[in-house]
């Protein structure tokens, strides 16, 4: 067992805060709203970072649109969200039982593999040729969000 990085009350507060953010993303469509932050890399260079489209992806996934979620950010759907859920439930287990078992994704090899995946995804989604351009986030029609 690993020593917990936070106290149980602090971990509980962080988990509640993350859940509140998730509920907000589920309820409020992430496009067309002034209070949603814009990607700085995309705004300054026109390139899509590995996280571009992740908020829209989460929103669509929470409404049952797997295809739409993958079209926004496939890396988030297949790698990022499962990792975040893994850490979230490890934190919830710590709050409930006092036992912290960290998800074991450490080490040079694992870090290198994740870095290669993220960097490759970013590079490929910015290539303006099919099939790579299909990795870039799609603009969603405003009316599609209201339905």
N, C-alpha and C positions, 0 to 999 in steps of 0.2 A: 504494500500500500504506500502511496506517495503522500507526502505532507501537502495538505490543501493550500493553494496559493492565497485564499481569502478566508475570512471567517464565515460561519454559516449565515448570520444576519445580512452581511454584505452580499453574499452570494444570492440569498433569497431576494434582496432588493434588486440586484442586477437581473435576475431571471424575470421578476415582475416587470421591470422596465423594458426588457426585450420583448416580453409578451405583449405589452402595451403598444410598442412600436409595430409589432406584427399585426395586431388588430387594426391599427391605423392604416397600414399599407393595404390590408384586406378591404377595408371600408371605403377608402378614398383612392380613386383612380390616379395613378402617378403621372398622367400627362395632362397638359393644359392647366396646371395649377402653378401659381407663382411661387408657392412655398416649397416645392420640391427642388432640391439642389440639382444643378446641372453638372455634368462631368467636366472638370477643368481641362483635362487632356483633349476631350472632344471639342470643347468650345474654342480652345486656342489653336489646335492643329487639324481638327477634322478627323483625327484617328479615333478608333474605338478601343478603349482600354478593356482589360479582361472583365471588368465589372459593369460596363455599359449594358443597360437593359436588365440588370438583375432585379431592380425594384419592380419594373413592369412584369418581369418574369414571375416573381413571387406573387404579385397581384393576380395575374392570369391563372397561375397554378392553384391558388386558393379558391378560384372560381371554377375549377375543374377543366381548364383549357390547357392540357398538356402540350398540344401542338403549338399553340400560341406562346406558351412559356418557353419551349425549346427554341422557337424562332427568335425570341428576344435575347436569350443567353443560355446556350446549351451547357456551358461549363458550370454555371450556377446551378442548373437543375440536376446535373448528374454528379457533380463533385462538391460544389460549395454548400448547397443546402443539406445534403447528407452529413457532411462534416460539421456544419453548424448544429444540426439536430443532435448529433452524437455528443458534442460538447455540452449542449443545453441539457440533455438528459443525464449526463455525468454530474453536472452541477445540481440538478434536481435531486439526484440520488444522494449527493453529499448533504443537501439541506435536510432531506428526510431521514437519513440514517447516520450522518456524521462520518461516513466512510467515503473518502475521495479516491476514485480510481480513474486516473487520467487516460483518455484515449491514447493509445500508443502509436502516434504517428511521428515520432521523433527519429533522429538519426540522420546521418549524412546522405545515405542512399534514398530514404523517403523524401527528404527535403529536396534533393536533386531531381527526383522524379516529378514532384509537385511543381518545382520551378520550371522544368522543361515543358510540362503540360500547360501551365499558365502562359509562359512566354510564347510557345507555339500557337496556342489558341489566339493570343493577341495578334501575332504576326499574320496568321492565316485569315482571320476575320477582316483584316485590312487589305487583302489582296483583291483588287476589283475585277476578278474573273470568277465565273462559276466553276466549280461548286463552292469555292471559298467565300465569295461574297454573300452566300446564304447564311454564313455564320454571323454576319453583322446584324445588329438589332433592326427590326422592321419598325417603321412608323405606323402607329395604330390610328385608325380613323376615330374621330371623337365620338361618332354615333355608336361604334362598336362597344365602347366602354359603358354606355348608358343601358345597353341591352342586357 
